[in-house]
Amino acid sequence: MKFFTLYFSLLLLSNNTLGSELQKEDKTIVSIGISLIHIGKIDVREQSFYAEFYLNLKWKGNRTAKNFELLNATNYSRSFYEVWTESDTNWITCKIKGTFRNEMDVSNYPIDNHILTIRIGDYVYTKDSLEYIINEEISRPYEKLRLFEWKIKRYGVKVIDSFEFETQFSIAEYSIEVHRKPGPFIIKIFIPILIIICVSLLTLFVSKEHLEVCIAIGITSLLSLIALHFSISNHLPDVNYPTKIDLLIMGSYFLIFLNLIEVVIAYNYFKIGDKKVTHRLDKYSRWLLPLAYIIFLLFLFTPIKFFFNYFY
């Protein structure tokens, strides 16, 4: 209720500042305010998100702004729907909640960021007859807006032109930029992959006379990584480009493969009695393989940029 009271106070304050802008005779100018109060269920697989916001429309003239559409909504509901006239000014205020379609680029998953948009338009009147202007005093997110897995970076609202069958319409677009927090990625994905890699590298410390043990460790690590990859893929859309997580797991596959090759080569030297070469292969591989993997991780994630983007 406190937020609802504050919202209506802002509406009344904006009445004087926007009144003069609504006095155009050649077209109906609609002042639109969007105040976001909740956002969640950001689903990159379904390319959608859930949002709740207050919508305010204000205009003068004979044309009505009641025909507004939520252009990218898949389903929504509205409450507190109020329509009234004050002097010669018309008002609509309502609360809207629903799911909205949003194209999301997942190439940087799981350290991705997205710009989520809510698009509102009127396809009954063209831009020559009805045009939106933004009520800047209202169009902002609620100050206590929080997301568990995402960090809100910035928001913005603007009016754009939409062309349908060579006809120009006025569209209000509210956008909010979100970045995925690194914590869930580190805990749920990165640490398990590191553990699998460390387990596979244990073969470098096992005597090569136990070939079956070394091969079993390598194959088990590979199968565990494949299972993890399938689990992660279930949360992503089918895209025709590799994501960062795909590259990370492919690099991990390749490291385990190299490790198994080293095991087989070292065993063959051990079998013919050349234990010095076997020892030398294990000795060099113990630091060359982990070093190569670390360089690969540095190249893939560019940690300096990563930490500055997400922690500052």
Sine and cosine of phi, psi and omega as CSV:
sin_phi,cos_phi,sin_psi,cos_psi,sin_omega,cos_omega
0.00,0.00,-0.58,0.81,0.02,-1.00
-0.87,0.49,-0.68,0.73,0.01,-1.00
-0.92,0.38,-0.62,0.78,-0.02,-1.00
-0.90,0.43,-0.64,0.77,0.03,-1.00
-0.90,0.43,-0.69,0.72,0.03,-1.00
-0.88,0.47,-0.62,0.79,-0.01,-1.00
-0.88,0.47,-0.73,0.69,-0.01,-1.00
-0.94,0.34,-0.48,0.87,0.08,-1.00
-0.90,0.43,-0.66,0.75,0.05,-1.00
-0.90,0.43,-0.58,0.82,0.03,-1.00
-0.89,0.47,-0.70,0.72,-0.03,-1.00
-0.93,0.37,-0.61,0.79,0.03,-1.00
-0.91,0.41,-0.57,0.82,-0.04,-1.00
-0.98,0.21,-0.17,0.99,-0.04,-1.00
-0.87,0.49,-0.68,0.74,-0.03,-1.00
-0.96,0.30,-0.66,0.75,-0.09,-1.00
-0.94,0.34,-0.49,0.87,-0.06,-1.00
-0.98,-0.20,-0.11,0.99,-0.08,-1.00
-0.86,0.50,-0.68,0.74,-0.04,-1.00
-0.92,0.40,-0.48,0.87,-0.03,-1.00
-0.96,0.27,-0.29,0.96,-0.03,-1.00
-1.00,-0.02,0.10,0.99,-0.13,-0.99
-0.99,-0.10,0.51,0.86,0.01,-1.00
-1.00,-0.01,0.70,-0.71,-0.12,-0.99
-1.00,-0.01,-0.45,0.89,-0.08,-1.00
-0.97,0.22,-0.33,0.95,0.01,-1.00
-0.46,-0.89,0.28,-0.96,0.08,-1.00
-1.00,-0.01,0.84,-0.54,0.03,-1.00
-0.99,-0.17,0.86,-0.51,-0.04,-1.00
-0.95,-0.31,0.88,-0.47,0.11,-0.99
-0.99,0.15,0.82,-0.58,-0.05,-1.00
-0.86,-0.51,0.74,-0.67,0.06,-1.00
-0.82,-0.57,0.73,-0.69,0.01,-1.00
-0.81,-0.58,0.88,-0.47,-0.01,-1.00
-0.89,-0.45,0.97,-0.25,-0.06,-1.00
-0.97,0.25,0.77,-0.63,0.00,-1.00
-0.90,-0.44,-0.29,0.96,0.03,-1.00
-0.36,-0.93,0.61,-0.79,0.10,-1.00
-0.59,-0.81,0.63,-0.78,-0.04,-1.00
-0.15,-0.99,-0.07,-1.00,0.00,-1.00
0.77,0.63,0.75,0.67,0.06,-1.00
-0.97,0.26,0.96,-0.28,-0.15,-0.99
-0.93,-0.36,0.97,-0.23,-0.03,-1.00
-0.95,0.31,-0.44,0.90,0.02,-1.00
-0.94,0.35,-0.70,0.71,0.00,-1.00
-1.00,0.07,-0.11,0.99,-0.02,-1.00
0.83,0.56,0.80,0.60,-0.04,-1.00
-0.46,-0.89,0.21,-0.98,0.09,-1.00
-0.48,-0.88,0.31,-0.95,0.00,-1.00
-0.95,-0.30,0.64,-0.77,-0.02,-1.00
-0.55,-0.84,0.49,-0.87,0.14,-0.99
-0.78,-0.62,0.71,-0.70,-0.02,-1.00
-0.39,-0.92,0.37,-0.93,0.13,-0.99
-1.00,-0.07,0.70,-0.72,0.00,-1.00
-0.88,-0.47,0.75,-0.66,0.04,-1.00
-0.80,-0.60,0.76,-0.65,0.06,-1.00
-0.83,-0.55,0.68,-0.74,-0.07,-1.00
-0.61,-0.79,0.78,-0.63,-0.05,-1.00
-0.38,-0.92,0.26,-0.97,0.10,-1.00
-0.82,-0.58,0.47,-0.88,0.05,-1.00
0.90,-0.43,0.01,-1.00,-0.07,-1.00
-0.99,0.15,-0.48,0.88,0.02,-1.00
-0.95,0.31,0.55,-0.84,-0.04,-1.00
-0.96,-0.27,0.52,-0.86,0.07,-1.00
-0.98,-0.18,0.24,0.97,-0.05,-1.00
-0.95,0.32,-0.21,0.98,-0.09,-1.00
-1.00,0.03,0.32,0.95,-0.05,-1.00
-0.89,0.45,0.53,-0.85,0.03,-1.00
-0.81,-0.58,0.57,-0.82,0.17,-0.99
-1.00,-0.02,0.99,-0.15,-0.27,-0.96
-0.93,0.37,-0.53,0.85,-0.05,-1.00
-0.94,-0.35,0.35,0.94,0.03,-1.00
-1.00,0.08,0.69,-0.72,0.10,-0.99
-1.00,0.03,-0.62,0.78,0.14,-0.99
-0.39,-0.92,0.54,-0.84,-0.02,-1.00
-0.36,-0.93,0.27,-0.96,0.10,-0.99
-0.68,-0.73,0.37,-0.93,0.02,-1.00
-0.74,-0.68,0.55,-0.84,0.00,-1.00
-0.66,-0.75,0.11,-0.99,-0.06,-1.00
0.78,0.62,0.59,0.81,-0.05,-1.00
-0.97,0.25,0.91,-0.42,-0.04,-1.00
-0.80,-0.60,0.71,-0.70,0.06,-1.00
-0.79,-0.61,0.79,-0.61,0.03,-1.00
-0.45,-0.89,0.24,-0.97,0.03,-1.00
-0.84,-0.55,0.77,-0.63,0.02,-1.00
-0.85,-0.53,0.92,-0.38,-0.17,-0.99
0.85,0.52,-0.87,-0.49,0.03,-1.00
-0.96,-0.30,0.29,0.96,-0.03,-1.00
-0.95,-0.31,0.74,-0.67,0.02,-1.00
-0.99,-0.17,0.57,-0.82,-0.04,-1.00
-0.74,-0.67,0.59,-0.81,0.23,-0.97
-0.72,-0.69,0.77,-0.64,0.07,-1.00
-0.71,-0.71,0.74,-0.67,0.04,-1.00
-0.41,-0.91,0.28,-0.96,0.10,-1.00
-0.96,-0.29,0.76,-0.65,-0.05,-1.00
-0.86,-0.52,0.68,-0.73,0.10,-0.99
-0.69,-0.72,0.65,-0.76,-0.01,-1.00
0.05,-1.00,-0.03,-1.00,0.01,-1.00
-0.96,-0.27,0.69,-0.72,-0.10,-0.99
-0.82,-0.57,0.68,-0.73,0.07,-1.00
-0.96,0.28,0.61,-0.79,0.02,-1.00
-0.39,-0.92,0.86,-0.52,0.01,-1.00
-0.94,0.34,0.79,-0.62,-0.07,-1.00
-0.80,-0.60,0.76,-0.64,0.06,-1.00
-1.00,0.03,0.89,-0.46,-0.07,-1.00
-0.97,-0.25,0.33,0.94,-0.03,-1.00
-0.89,0.46,-0.47,0.88,0.00,-1.00
-0.99,-0.13,0.14,0.99,0.02,-1.00
-0.84,0.55,0.72,-0.69,0.22,0.97
-0.97,-0.25,0.43,0.90,0.11,-0.99
-0.88,-0.48,0.70,0.71,-0.11,-0.99
-1.00,0.04,0.26,-0.97,0.13,-0.99
-0.67,-0.74,0.48,-0.88,-0.09,-1.00
-0.64,-0.77,0.46,-0.89,0.14,-0.99
-0.96,-0.30,0.93,-0.36,-0.02,-1.00
-1.00,-0.03,0.71,-0.70,-0.08,-1.00
-0.80,-0.60,0.56,-0.83,0.17,-0.99
-0.88,-0.48,0.86,-0.50,-0.09,-1.00
-0.93,-0.38,0.81,-0.59,-0.03,-1.00
-0.83,-0.55,0.76,-0.65,-0.04,-1.00
-0.54,-0.84,0.17,-0.99,0.03,-1.00
-0.77,-0.64,0.95,-0.30,-0.02,-1.00
-0.99,-0.12,0.20,0.98,0.11,-0.99
-1.00,0.10,-0.68,0.73,0.01,-1.00
-0.94,-0.34,0.65,-0.76,0.08,-1.00
-0.97,0.24,0.12,-0.99,-0.02,-1.00
-0.89,0.45,-0.48,0.88,0.03,-1.00
-0.91,0.41,-0.40,0.92,-0.04,-1.00
-0.97,-0.24,-0.55,0.84,-0.04,-1.00
-0.59,-0.81,0.78,-0.63,-0.02,-1.00
-0.69,-0.72,0.64,-0.77,0.03,-1.00
-1.00,0.03,0.56,-0.83,0.27,-0.96
-0.79,-0.61,0.42,-0.91,-0.11,-0.99
-1.00,-0.05,0.75,-0.66,0.15,-0.99
-1.00,0.05,1.00,-0.09,-0.11,-0.99
-0.91,0.41,-0.44,0.90,-0.04,-1.00
-0.94,0.35,-0.41,0.91,-0.05,-1.00
-0.97,-0.25,-0.53,0.85,-0.17,-0.99
-0.98,0.20,0.99,0.13,0.05,-1.00
-0.41,-0.91,0.37,-0.93,0.04,-1.00
-0.97,0.23,0.42,-0.91,0.08,-1.00
-0.87,0.48,0.70,-0.71,-0.13,-0.99
-0.90,0.45,-0.40,0.92,0.00,-1.00
-0.99,-0.13,0.30,0.96,0.01,-1.00
-0.92,0.40,0.82,-0.57,-0.04,-1.00
-0.70,-0.72,0.55,-0.84,0.09,-1.00
-0.79,-0.61,0.66,-0.75,-0.06,-1.00
-0.95,0.31,-0.73,0.68,-0.12,-0.99
-0.99,-0.11,-0.18,0.98,-0.11,-0.99
-0.81,-0.59,0.44,-0.90,0.09,-1.00
-0.90,-0.43,0.76,-0.65,0.01,-1.00
-0.99,0.13,0.84,-0.54,-0.03,-1.00
-1.00,-0.09,-0.79,0.62,-0.03,-1.00
-0.36,-0.93,0.28,-0.96,0.02,-1.00
-0.66,-0.75,0.27,-0.96,0.03,-1.00
-0.25,-0.97,0.38,-0.93,0.05,-1.00
-0.65,-0.76,0.68,-0.73,-0.05,-1.00
-0.48,-0.88,0.26,-0.97,0.07,-1.00
-0.96,-0.28,0.78,-0.63,0.02,-1.00
-0.84,-0.54,0.23,-0.97,0.04,-1.00
-0.97,-0.22,0.70,-0.71,0.06,-1.00
-0.89,-0.46,0.72,-0.69,-0.02,-1.00
-0.93,-0.36,0.90,-0.44,0.06,-1.00
-0.86,-0.51,0.90,-0.44,-0.02,-1.00
0.81,0.59,0.71,0.71,0.04,-1.00
0.91,0.42,0.28,0.96,0.06,-1.00
-0.95,-0.33,0.71,-0.70,-0.10,-0.99
-0.99,-0.11,0.77,-0.64,0.04,-1.00
-0.83,-0.56,0.43,-0.90,0.03,-1.00
-1.00,-0.07,0.78,-0.63,-0.05,-1.00
-0.81,-0.58,0.74,-0.68,0.12,-0.99
-0.99,-0.12,0.77,-0.64,-0.07,-1.00
-0.81,-0.58,0.90,-0.44,0.07,-1.00
-0.99,-0.16,0.78,-0.63,-0.04,-1.00
-0.76,-0.65,0.55,-0.84,0.05,-1.00
-0.65,-0.76,0.77,-0.64,-0.04,-1.00
-1.00,-0.09,0.79,-0.61,0.00,-1.00
-0.83,-0.55,0.61,-0.79,0.07,-1.00
-0.89,-0.46,0.68,-0.73,0.03,-1.00
-0.95,0.30,0.75,-0.66,0.02,-1.00
-0.94,0.34,0.57,-0.82,-0.08,-1.00
-0.97,0.23,-0.32,0.95,-0.08,-1.00
-0.81,0.58,-0.81,0.59,0.01,-1.00
-0.86,0.51,-0.62,0.79,0.04,-1.00
-0.89,0.46,-0.71,0.71,-0.02,-1.00
-0.90,0.43,-0.70,0.72,-0.09,-1.00
-0.97,0.25,-0.71,0.71,-0.16,-0.99
-1.00,0.01,-0.40,0.92,-0.10,-0.99
-0.85,-0.53,-0.82,0.57,-0.17,-0.99
-0.92,0.40,-0.74,0.67,-0.01,-1.00
-0.89,0.45,-0.72,0.69,0.07,-1.00
-0.84,0.54,-0.63,0.78,0.03,-1.00
-0.91,0.41,-0.68,0.74,0.03,-1.00
-0.88,0.48,-0.64,0.77,0.03,-1.00
-0.89,0.45,-0.68,0.73,0.02,-1.00
-0.88,0.47,-0.68,0.73,0.01,-1.00
-0.90,0.44,-0.69,0.72,0.00,-1.00
-0.89,0.46,-0.63,0.77,0.04,-1.00
-0.90,0.44,-0.68,0.74,-0.01,-1.00
-0.90,0.43,-0.55,0.84,-0.02,-1.00
-0.97,0.25,-0.15,0.99,0.06,-1.00
-0.89,0.45,-0.36,0.93,0.02,-1.00
-0.89,0.47,-0.38,0.92,0.00,-1.00
-0.95,0.31,-0.24,0.97,-0.02,-1.00
-0.94,-0.34,0.11,0.99,0.03,-1.00
-0.98,-0.22,0.69,-0.73,0.02,-1.00
-0.85,0.52,0.66,-0.75,-0.10,-1.00
-0.96,0.27,-0.08,1.00,0.12,-0.99
-0.95,0.32,-0.33,0.94,0.05,-1.00
-0.99,-0.15,0.90,0.44,-0.06,-1.00
-0.88,0.48,-0.65,0.76,-0.04,-1.00
-0.87,0.49,-0.62,0.78,0.01,-1.00
-0.91,0.42,-0.71,0.70,-0.01,-1.00
-0.89,0.47,-0.70,0.72,0.00,-1.00
-0.92,0.40,-0.63,0.77,0.00,-1.00
-0.89,0.45,-0.66,0.75,0.03,-1.00
-0.89,0.45,-0.70,0.71,-0.02,-1.00
-0.90,0.43,-0.72,0.70,-0.01,-1.00
-0.91,0.41,-0.65,0.76,0.03,-1.00
-0.88,0.47,-0.67,0.74,0.05,-1.00
-0.88,0.47,-0.66,0.75,0.00,-1.00
-0.90,0.44,-0.69,0.72,0.01,-1.00
-0.91,0.41,-0.61,0.79,0.04,-1.00
-0.90,0.44,-0.64,0.77,0.01,-1.00
-0.92,0.38,-0.63,0.77,0.04,-1.00
-0.89,0.46,-0.68,0.73,0.02,-1.00
-0.89,0.46,-0.66,0.75,0.04,-1.00
-0.90,0.44,-0.64,0.77,0.01,-1.00
-0.89,0.46,-0.70,0.72,0.04,-1.00
-0.89,0.46,-0.65,0.76,0.01,-1.00
-0.89,0.46,-0.67,0.74,0.01,-1.00
-0.93,0.37,-0.64,0.77,-0.05,-1.00
-0.89,0.45,-0.43,0.90,0.02,-1.00
-0.91,0.40,-0.30,0.95,-0.01,-1.00
-0.99,-0.15,0.10,1.00,-0.06,-1.00
-0.86,-0.51,0.49,-0.87,0.09,-1.00
-0.96,0.29,0.30,-0.95,0.08,-1.00
-0.98,0.20,0.95,-0.31,-0.04,-1.00
-0.87,-0.50,0.30,-0.95,-0.05,-1.00
-0.98,-0.19,0.41,0.91,0.05,-1.00
-0.65,-0.76,0.45,-0.89,0.00,-1.00
-0.98,0.21,0.61,-0.79,0.11,-0.99
-1.00,-0.07,0.16,-0.99,0.04,-1.00
-0.88,0.47,-0.59,0.81,0.00,-1.00
-0.93,0.37,-0.55,0.84,0.08,-1.00
-0.90,0.45,-0.70,0.71,0.00,-1.00
-0.91,0.42,-0.63,0.78,0.03,-1.00
-0.88,0.47,-0.71,0.70,-0.04,-1.00
-0.96,0.29,-0.59,0.81,0.06,-1.00
-0.89,0.46,-0.67,0.75,0.06,-1.00
-0.90,0.44,-0.58,0.81,0.04,-1.00
-0.94,0.35,-0.63,0.77,0.11,-0.99
-0.83,0.55,-0.73,0.68,-0.08,-1.00
-0.90,0.44,-0.62,0.78,0.02,-1.00
-0.90,0.44,-0.70,0.71,0.03,-1.00
-0.89,0.45,-0.62,0.78,0.04,-1.00
-0.88,0.47,-0.71,0.70,0.04,-1.00
-0.88,0.47,-0.62,0.78,0.02,-1.00
-0.89,0.46,-0.67,0.74,0.02,-1.00
-0.92,0.39,-0.60,0.80,0.06,-1.00
-0.88,0.48,-0.68,0.73,0.01,-1.00
-0.89,0.46,-0.63,0.78,0.01,-1.00
-0.88,0.47,-0.72,0.70,-0.04,-1.00
-0.91,0.41,-0.70,0.72,0.00,-1.00
-0.90,0.43,-0.71,0.70,0.00,-1.00
-0.89,0.45,-0.61,0.79,0.02,-1.00
-0.91,0.42,-0.65,0.76,0.01,-1.00
-0.89,0.46,-0.65,0.76,0.07,-1.00
-0.92,0.40,-0.62,0.78,0.03,-1.00
-0.90,0.44,-0.61,0.79,-0.05,-1.00
-0.92,0.38,-0.56,0.83,0.00,-1.00
-1.00,0.03,0.07,1.00,0.08,-1.00
1.00,-0.01,0.10,1.00,0.00,-1.00
-1.00,-0.04,0.97,0.25,-0.09,-1.00
-0.95,0.32,-0.39,0.92,0.01,-1.00
-0.91,0.42,-0.69,0.72,0.02,-1.00
-0.91,0.42,-0.64,0.77,0.04,-1.00
-0.87,0.50,-0.72,0.69,0.01,-1.00
-0.89,0.45,-0.64,0.77,-0.01,-1.00
-0.92,0.39,-0.66,0.75,0.05,-1.00
-0.87,0.50,-0.72,0.70,0.02,-1.00
-0.90,0.44,-0.66,0.75,-0.05,-1.00
-0.88,0.47,-0.75,0.66,-0.03,-1.00
-0.95,0.32,-0.60,0.80,-0.03,-1.00
-0.92,0.38,-0.46,0.89,-0.03,-1.00
-0.89,0.46,-0.44,0.90,0.05,-1.00
-0.91,-0.42,-0.40,0.92,0.02,-1.00
-0.94,0.34,-0.70,0.71,-0.03,-1.00
-0.91,0.41,-0.75,0.66,0.06,-1.00
-0.88,0.48,-0.62,0.79,0.00,-1.00
-0.90,0.44,-0.69,0.73,0.02,-1.00
-0.88,0.47,-0.61,0.79,0.00,-1.00
-0.93,0.36,-0.64,0.77,0.03,-1.00
-0.90,0.44,-0.69,0.72,0.03,-1.00
-0.88,0.47,-0.65,0.76,0.05,-1.00
-0.87,0.50,-0.69,0.72,0.01,-1.00
-0.91,0.42,-0.66,0.75,0.03,-1.00
-0.89,0.46,-0.67,0.75,0.01,-1.00
-0.92,0.40,-0.60,0.80,-0.09,-1.00
-0.96,0.27,-0.66,0.75,-0.15,-0.99
-0.96,-0.29,-0.16,0.99,-0.02,-1.00
0.63,0.78,0.96,0.29,-0.20,-0.98
-0.85,0.53,-0.52,0.86,-0.03,-1.00
-0.89,0.46,-0.76,0.65,0.03,-1.00
-0.90,0.44,-0.63,0.77,-0.02,-1.00
-0.85,0.52,-0.76,0.64,-0.06,-1.00
-0.94,0.33,-0.57,0.82,0.02,-1.00
-0.92,0.38,-0.60,0.80,-0.03,-1.00
-0.94,0.35,-0.57,0.82,-0.18,-0.98
-0.97,-0.25,-0.29,0.96,-0.05,-1.00
-0.90,-0.44,-0.16,0.99,-0.03,-1.00
-0.82,-0.58,0.00,0.00,0.00,0.00
